[in-house]
Amino acid sequence: MSAVVHHGLPREAVNAKLVSLLVAGAVGLGVLLSGFVINEPAPYELYMAGLIAIWGLFGLRISRTLLPLVALLILFNIGGIISLTQMADLREAPLYMAVSIFLAFTAIFFASVTESQPRLFPAIAGAWLVAANVTAFLGICGYFGLLPGAEMFTKYDRAAGAFQDPNVFGPFLAFPAVFLLRRILTGGFKEALVWALPLLVLVTGIFLSFSRGAWGLFGAASILLVAGLFLQSSSGRFRLRVVAMTVCAGVFLAVVILVALQLPGVGELFSTRAQLVQDYDGARLGRFARYGYGFAMALENPWGIGPLVFGTLFGEDTHNIWLKALMDYGWIGFAAYLLLIVWTLAAGFRILFRDRPWQPYLLCAYVVLIGHIALGTVIDTDHWRHFYLLLGLIWGCIALEARHGHTAKNHAAITRW
């Protein structure tokens, strides 16, 4: 026999399958760990640093299509490094910049591996879904005191799951929630029943985070998802099903929220958090006033003032990613970040509705990224791990599309010849 077989498969095929499972498991574990950040450095940082290093030694390749992502992330962090020179006392700033650089590497890593192995998209989405449901469940248990010691999963009387901040916990749940919502809207009734429970857990977690940003993010991303599904299909029957399922999902979520509001303490905190402007927003040196002072300072400090310095001057962080970029990364970092966002949105939108195996992941990541960009106007997102994962997924799809188009052109040229 020329080849050893195992259950009817050649040894080479068995080995390739084992390698594929190992790769999916390694990447999936990294995504899974992103949902547990109680202390820093978190297991995610330690694991991903090792994984990226090993992958770099054994075949991490950066295609030409990914060069804009790489160049702009490098330029963004160069701006941050330059801003360090404006500080009299560095304190924790070097560590802050080290984290920024590491997170940039994670975006490049996820873009590269999904481009080279599109089969990783289900593994990444599945791992994110598991992590989100576990951390949401912990947050729910903490809020209602369902387990001994579960209060550690709350902050400021709000569900925080295995995160340090409810305002990061809530947005982390958005992509898996939107992904499940898409499965429900495009699937049959039985599939909707299967995914309803994990979606309920995620929506409850988002609600109990009492994060106005997370509420708005999930709501806006859901609306954009439905609009995207409408634009994607010209089938009247499919559109009618999406409308019907959207109405059912909306009624279901409304009932869940109404029931939650009847629970002790929930309604009162909801009415407080639902106010568009809080006391700390509109005070004399509140969030909005600090924006004005900060942008005025940026005109006088083109190299920035150094990472974390703004908070020491005003007692609170910038809470605005654009101001954060100007203060911590200087004009260079701001320009790089702005161009990165514009480039990502433009390149992603160009391929958003093309019929590809990875299109569902692109659509969900894209609408959630738009929500995060909007959310960045009221909170700093430059150190959110899942934000860089979203960037990586979208750029992985952009690179895949470029490779797909190149292959199609070559095939057409050969056919003509």
Buried (B, 14 or more C-beta within 10 A) or exposed (E): EEEEEEEEBEEEEBEEEEEBEEBBEBBBBBBBBBBBBBEEEBBBBEBBBEBBEEBEEEEBEBBEBBEBBBEBBBBBBBBBBBBBEBBEEBBEBEBBBEBBBBBBBBBBBBBBBBBBBBEBBBBBBBBBBBBBBBBBBBBBBBBBEEEEEBEEBBBEEBBBBBBBBBBBBBBBBBBBBBBBBBBBBBBEEEEBEEBBEBBBBBBBBBBBBBBBBBBBBBBBBBEBBBEBBBEBBEEEEBBEBBBEBBEBBEEBBEEBBEEBBEEEEBEEBBEEBEEEEEEEBEEEEBBBBBBEBBBEBBEEBEBBBBBBBBBEEBEEBBBBBBBBBBBBBBBBBBBBBBBBBEBBBEBBEEBBBBEBEBBBBBBBBBBBBBBBBBBBBBBBBBBBBBBBBBBBBBBBBBBBBBBBEEEEEEEEEEEEE
